[in-house]
Amino acid sequence: MRGRVALLVCLFLGLPAAGFAATSPPGVNLRWDRCYGDGGAWNKNFACNTNVGTEELVGSLELAQKLDRVVTAEITLDLRAESATLPAWWDMKNFGSCRPSALDFSAFPSLSSTTCVEWASAPTGGGIAAYSIGTQGPAHVRLSAAVAIHRERATTLFEAQEYFLFRLTISHVRTVGTGACGGCAVPVCMFLSRVSLFQANSTAATINLEQGANYLGSQYVTWQNGYPIDVHRLCDAPASTCERHYTAFGCVLATPTRSRVSTWGQVKALYR
């Protein structure tokens, strides 16, 4: 009963209801500006009034027990806009897109990172493999990426440590003026759906991290006050095996009304 009261108090204060499903490592974190442990932001608001500057997403992971000989981390990030189709501002990376140069991937943390440490001291390969629009409907994008090191440099990851995974830099280019790509102000929700870790000499993932490392809310971020709804996991493999999942969700504009969920059943219904 005490936990239920605390939840409803937090909801009344306007905190994201989607962050109250308790989880613990192993899992992932996604935040704006810096790692979860370094106080990264959950939501990012941008006035959409300049072509100068960038925004930065930071992904990280935490384990529940030590894992030896890790050489590769495969990353799946899902994005959904609160619109019928994907806004042109988020049409990035691919040839012929509205903002082909607006997205950059880095396997190295920023100098300001303190709590979050590198899982691999010298990544030898890494980047975005695909930026696929329409995977789960016209307003959806799935980003696939990976970071890898040589087998000779296979590393050991320890429990109770947040490990930096990637920085995803989003440029403000073509936001305003001639040739601008519309839709910057549209709310968006993003989930770090899965991180798969591979050990040396293995073709199958040793572990698939598919939940928030701290609570479910640590797995996602929002843009322009987006609010994830109908959050659930679906199989990303043949139904007979179902060893991998991804996070499916909707995205709407957050409002005070949505922040004040009136019944315990409605809170639980956020995650089915």
GUNUNU-625146 format. One record per residue (C-alpha): x, y, z. Coordinates in steps of 0.001 Angstrom, whole numbers. Layout:
<drendos>
<drendo px="X" py="Y" pz="Z"/>
...
</drendos>
This chain:
<drendos>
<drendo px="0" py="0" pz="0"/>
<drendo px="2889" py="2388" pz="853"/>
<drendo px="4408" py="1828" pz="-2602"/>
<drendo px="1058" py="2494" pz="-4269"/>
<drendo px="655" py="5765" pz="-2392"/>
<drendo px="4190" py="6846" pz="-3342"/>
<drendo px="3468" py="6058" pz="-6967"/>
<drendo px="300" py="8105" pz="-7017"/>
<drendo px="2078" py="11017" pz="-5298"/>
<drendo px="4774" py="10993" pz="-7971"/>
<drendo px="2171" py="10860" pz="-10695"/>
<drendo px="402" py="13837" pz="-9157"/>
<drendo px="3678" py="15774" pz="-9221"/>
<drendo px="3797" py="15222" pz="-12965"/>
<drendo px="6637" py="12674" pz="-13185"/>
<drendo px="6475" py="10221" pz="-16120"/>
<drendo px="4116" py="7379" pz="-15206"/>
<drendo px="6033" py="5101" pz="-17540"/>
<drendo px="9011" py="5133" pz="-15185"/>
<drendo px="7480" py="3258" pz="-12264"/>
<drendo px="7812" py="-375" pz="-13295"/>
<drendo px="10594" py="-1555" pz="-10988"/>
<drendo px="13523" py="-3255" pz="-12662"/>
<drendo px="17161" py="-3851" pz="-11810"/>
<drendo px="20285" py="-4982" pz="-13690"/>
<drendo px="20909" py="-6512" pz="-16103"/>
<drendo px="19558" py="-3889" pz="-18439"/>
<drendo px="20123" py="-715" pz="-20413"/>
<drendo px="19845" py="3049" pz="-19966"/>
<drendo px="19159" py="5841" pz="-22444"/>
<drendo px="19519" py="9544" pz="-21601"/>
<drendo px="20086" py="12944" pz="-23174"/>
<drendo px="23435" py="14703" pz="-22746"/>
<drendo px="25156" py="12195" pz="-20441"/>
<drendo px="24870" py="8730" pz="-18913"/>
<drendo px="22068" py="7797" pz="-16549"/>
<drendo px="24455" py="7716" pz="-13578"/>
<drendo px="25859" py="11127" pz="-14513"/>
<drendo px="22410" py="12700" pz="-14374"/>
<drendo px="21375" py="12570" pz="-18041"/>
<drendo px="18033" py="14135" pz="-18954"/>
<drendo px="14836" py="12164" pz="-19581"/>
<drendo px="13159" py="14745" pz="-21860"/>
<drendo px="14642" py="17240" pz="-24321"/>
<drendo px="12884" py="20393" pz="-25487"/>
<drendo px="14306" py="22357" pz="-28421"/>
<drendo px="12882" py="25657" pz="-29699"/>
<drendo px="13539" py="24584" pz="-33314"/>
<drendo px="14826" py="28082" pz="-34082"/>
<drendo px="18398" py="27488" pz="-35254"/>
<drendo px="20464" py="25328" pz="-37570"/>
<drendo px="23450" py="25556" pz="-35229"/>
<drendo px="24276" py="23077" pz="-32477"/>
<drendo px="23501" py="19450" pz="-31685"/>
<drendo px="21637" py="17172" pz="-29276"/>
<drendo px="23220" py="14039" pz="-27860"/>
<drendo px="21795" py="10681" pz="-26788"/>
<drendo px="23883" py="8438" pz="-24537"/>
<drendo px="23320" py="4688" pz="-24186"/>
<drendo px="24731" py="2516" pz="-21410"/>
<drendo px="24325" py="-929" pz="-19840"/>
<drendo px="24574" py="-2624" pz="-16451"/>
<drendo px="25021" py="-6316" pz="-15633"/>
<drendo px="23922" py="-8420" pz="-12685"/>
<drendo px="26989" py="-10670" pz="-12808"/>
<drendo px="30448" py="-10717" pz="-14374"/>
<drendo px="30716" py="-11552" pz="-18070"/>
<drendo px="34085" py="-12531" pz="-19576"/>
<drendo px="35518" py="-12272" pz="-23099"/>
<drendo px="33045" py="-9720" pz="-24479"/>
<drendo px="33918" py="-8467" pz="-27962"/>
<drendo px="30732" py="-7067" pz="-29530"/>
<drendo px="27669" py="-5074" pz="-28517"/>
<drendo px="24772" py="-4917" pz="-30991"/>
<drendo px="22321" py="-2066" pz="-30427"/>
<drendo px="18642" py="-1699" pz="-31373"/>
<drendo px="16939" py="1658" pz="-30801"/>
<drendo px="13293" py="2320" pz="-31700"/>
<drendo px="11840" py="5781" pz="-32357"/>
<drendo px="8208" py="6771" pz="-32832"/>
<drendo px="6732" py="10198" pz="-33517"/>
<drendo px="3373" py="11547" pz="-32398"/>
<drendo px="2215" py="11994" pz="-35989"/>
<drendo px="669" py="9997" pz="-38805"/>
<drendo px="4003" py="9755" pz="-40630"/>
<drendo px="7610" py="10374" pz="-39670"/>
<drendo px="8394" py="14120" pz="-39673"/>
<drendo px="10953" py="15162" pz="-42280"/>
<drendo px="13208" py="16448" pz="-39469"/>
<drendo px="13727" py="12824" pz="-38368"/>
<drendo px="14286" py="11593" pz="-41931"/>
<drendo px="18064" py="11207" pz="-41537"/>
<drendo px="21088" py="9176" pz="-42492"/>
<drendo px="19841" py="7460" pz="-45659"/>
<drendo px="20628" py="8585" pz="-49203"/>
<drendo px="17992" py="11027" pz="-50403"/>
<drendo px="16705" py="11772" pz="-46896"/>
<drendo px="15874" py="15317" pz="-45808"/>
<drendo px="18783" py="15499" pz="-43329"/>
<drendo px="21325" py="12893" pz="-44457"/>
<drendo px="24233" py="14389" pz="-42490"/>
<drendo px="22328" py="15074" pz="-39259"/>
<drendo px="23114" py="11817" pz="-37438"/>
<drendo px="26472" py="10694" pz="-36058"/>
<drendo px="27466" py="7666" pz="-33951"/>
<drendo px="30448" py="7490" pz="-31583"/>
<drendo px="31741" py="4572" pz="-29518"/>
<drendo px="33730" py="6887" pz="-27243"/>
<drendo px="32312" py="8736" pz="-24212"/>
<drendo px="32597" py="12487" pz="-23749"/>
<drendo px="35276" py="13892" pz="-21459"/>
<drendo px="32585" py="14846" pz="-18932"/>
<drendo px="31611" py="11209" pz="-18308"/>
<drendo px="32527" py="10105" pz="-14768"/>
<drendo px="30143" py="7442" pz="-13439"/>
<drendo px="29851" py="5759" pz="-16813"/>
<drendo px="33052" py="3943" pz="-17900"/>
<drendo px="34027" py="2508" pz="-21290"/>
<drendo px="33250" py="-1192" pz="-21684"/>
<drendo px="36020" py="-1457" pz="-24270"/>
<drendo px="39142" py="681" pz="-23988"/>
<drendo px="39825" py="576" pz="-27736"/>
<drendo px="36820" py="-120" pz="-30000"/>
<drendo px="38107" py="-1125" pz="-33411"/>
<drendo px="34807" py="-885" pz="-35232"/>
<drendo px="31427" py="663" pz="-34701"/>
<drendo px="28655" py="2614" pz="-36301"/>
<drendo px="25105" py="2651" pz="-37583"/>
<drendo px="24227" py="-371" pz="-39681"/>
<drendo px="20703" py="746" pz="-40610"/>
<drendo px="18236" py="3575" pz="-40077"/>
<drendo px="15034" py="1846" pz="-41171"/>
<drendo px="11885" py="3944" pz="-41537"/>
<drendo px="8480" py="2238" pz="-41404"/>
<drendo px="9463" py="-967" pz="-39593"/>
<drendo px="6425" py="-670" pz="-37316"/>
<drendo px="4383" py="1870" pz="-39235"/>
<drendo px="4974" py="5145" pz="-41112"/>
<drendo px="5893" py="7144" pz="-37973"/>
<drendo px="8474" py="4614" pz="-36746"/>
<drendo px="12248" py="4248" pz="-37155"/>
<drendo px="14510" py="1389" pz="-36061"/>
<drendo px="18187" py="2195" pz="-35704"/>
<drendo px="20623" py="-728" pz="-35672"/>
<drendo px="24252" py="-218" pz="-34663"/>
<drendo px="27202" py="-2111" pz="-33221"/>
<drendo px="30526" py="-1662" pz="-31444"/>
<drendo px="33230" py="-4336" pz="-31638"/>
<drendo px="36822" py="-4998" pz="-30582"/>
<drendo px="39425" py="-7571" pz="-31679"/>
<drendo px="39208" py="-11008" pz="-30069"/>
<drendo px="42692" py="-10459" pz="-28632"/>
<drendo px="41297" py="-7522" pz="-26664"/>
<drendo px="38210" py="-9312" pz="-25337"/>
<drendo px="37145" py="-7611" pz="-22136"/>
<drendo px="35478" py="-8552" pz="-18846"/>
<drendo px="32394" py="-6651" pz="-17705"/>
<drendo px="31598" py="-6572" pz="-13998"/>
<drendo px="28351" py="-6284" pz="-12081"/>
<drendo px="27312" py="-3050" pz="-10321"/>
<drendo px="28995" py="-842" pz="-12932"/>
<drendo px="27380" py="1354" pz="-15570"/>
<drendo px="29189" py="910" pz="-18896"/>
<drendo px="29078" py="3506" pz="-21654"/>
<drendo px="27870" py="2105" pz="-24990"/>
<drendo px="27459" py="4936" pz="-27495"/>
<drendo px="26808" py="8596" pz="-28186"/>
<drendo px="24285" py="9457" pz="-30873"/>
<drendo px="24642" py="13070" pz="-32007"/>
<drendo px="21693" py="14765" pz="-33735"/>
<drendo px="22515" py="17984" pz="-35573"/>
<drendo px="20192" py="20993" pz="-35831"/>
<drendo px="21066" py="21390" pz="-39511"/>
<drendo px="18142" py="22304" pz="-41824"/>
<drendo px="15788" py="23165" pz="-38962"/>
<drendo px="14906" py="26679" pz="-40178"/>
<drendo px="15252" py="28769" pz="-43326"/>
<drendo px="15525" py="27720" pz="-46954"/>
<drendo px="15431" py="23957" pz="-47359"/>
<drendo px="14290" py="23362" pz="-43764"/>
<drendo px="12911" py="19931" pz="-42850"/>
<drendo px="9604" py="20272" pz="-41012"/>
<drendo px="8452" py="18499" pz="-37880"/>
<drendo px="11164" py="19402" pz="-35373"/>
<drendo px="8517" py="20378" pz="-32806"/>
<drendo px="6603" py="17069" pz="-33055"/>
<drendo px="6841" py="14960" pz="-29846"/>
<drendo px="8911" py="11784" pz="-30186"/>
<drendo px="9587" py="8769" pz="-27932"/>
<drendo px="12732" py="6620" pz="-28145"/>
<drendo px="13491" py="3257" pz="-26534"/>
<drendo px="16835" py="1489" pz="-26355"/>
<drendo px="15000" py="-1752" pz="-27087"/>
<drendo px="17846" py="-4214" pz="-26976"/>
<drendo px="21608" py="-4564" pz="-26507"/>
<drendo px="23044" py="-7978" pz="-27385"/>
<drendo px="26484" py="-8893" pz="-26027"/>
<drendo px="28672" py="-11403" pz="-27833"/>
<drendo px="31691" py="-13242" pz="-26451"/>
<drendo px="34800" py="-14116" pz="-28457"/>
<drendo px="34370" py="-17035" pz="-30889"/>
<drendo px="30584" py="-17027" pz="-30487"/>
<drendo px="28061" py="-16433" pz="-33256"/>
<drendo px="25089" py="-16226" pz="-30878"/>
<drendo px="24487" py="-13511" pz="-28289"/>
<drendo px="25475" py="-14487" pz="-24759"/>
<drendo px="22908" py="-12124" pz="-23281"/>
<drendo px="20151" py="-9887" pz="-24662"/>
<drendo px="19485" py="-6855" pz="-22471"/>
<drendo px="15874" py="-5834" pz="-23111"/>
<drendo px="14733" py="-3856" pz="-20069"/>
<drendo px="15679" py="-768" pz="-18086"/>
<drendo px="18701" py="-1302" pz="-15873"/>
<drendo px="17276" py="809" pz="-13052"/>
<drendo px="13552" py="1078" pz="-13791"/>
<drendo px="11641" py="858" pz="-17028"/>
<drendo px="11899" py="4605" pz="-17425"/>
<drendo px="15682" py="4400" pz="-17653"/>
<drendo px="15266" py="2585" pz="-20994"/>
<drendo px="13650" py="5475" pz="-22871"/>
<drendo px="13845" py="9210" pz="-23535"/>
<drendo px="11430" py="11698" pz="-25052"/>
<drendo px="11642" py="14715" pz="-27354"/>
<drendo px="9413" py="17785" pz="-27061"/>
<drendo px="7447" py="16268" pz="-24149"/>
<drendo px="6520" py="13022" pz="-25827"/>
<drendo px="4860" py="10370" pz="-23677"/>
<drendo px="5075" py="6601" pz="-24388"/>
<drendo px="1848" py="4613" pz="-24223"/>
<drendo px="864" py="958" pz="-24712"/>
<drendo px="4442" py="-163" pz="-23979"/>
<drendo px="4986" py="-3893" pz="-24487"/>
<drendo px="7570" py="-6371" pz="-25719"/>
<drendo px="7209" py="-8322" pz="-28948"/>
<drendo px="9237" py="-11199" pz="-30317"/>
<drendo px="12009" py="-10299" pz="-32746"/>
<drendo px="12584" py="-13901" pz="-33825"/>
<drendo px="10459" py="-16908" pz="-34876"/>
<drendo px="7699" py="-17437" pz="-32337"/>
<drendo px="8930" py="-20965" pz="-31605"/>
<drendo px="12175" py="-19654" pz="-30108"/>
<drendo px="11550" py="-16009" pz="-29197"/>
<drendo px="15036" py="-15497" pz="-27776"/>
<drendo px="15064" py="-11800" pz="-28686"/>
<drendo px="12467" py="-9078" pz="-28209"/>
<drendo px="11986" py="-5447" pz="-29046"/>
<drendo px="9912" py="-2767" pz="-27356"/>
<drendo px="6720" py="-1716" pz="-29117"/>
<drendo px="4975" py="1490" pz="-28027"/>
<drendo px="2916" py="4463" pz="-29041"/>
<drendo px="3839" py="8111" pz="-28499"/>
<drendo px="1620" py="11055" pz="-27596"/>
<drendo px="2071" py="14552" pz="-26205"/>
<drendo px="2427" py="14538" pz="-22427"/>
<drendo px="-235" py="16561" pz="-20616"/>
<drendo px="-1064" py="17113" pz="-16911"/>
<drendo px="-4131" py="14908" pz="-17423"/>
<drendo px="-2031" py="12011" pz="-18672"/>
<drendo px="380" py="12451" pz="-15758"/>
<drendo px="-2405" py="11920" pz="-13249"/>
<drendo px="-3451" py="8323" pz="-13822"/>
<drendo px="-6631" py="7895" pz="-11813"/>
<drendo px="-6656" py="4181" pz="-11030"/>
<drendo px="-4103" py="1499" pz="-10176"/>
<drendo px="-5392" py="-581" pz="-13094"/>
<drendo px="-4621" py="2222" pz="-15533"/>
<drendo px="-1069" py="2440" pz="-14197"/>
<drendo px="-505" py="-1268" pz="-14729"/>
<drendo px="-2106" py="-1061" pz="-18178"/>
<drendo px="780" py="1102" pz="-19386"/>
<drendo px="2844" py="-2101" pz="-19514"/>
<drendo px="985" py="-5124" pz="-20722"/>
</drendos>
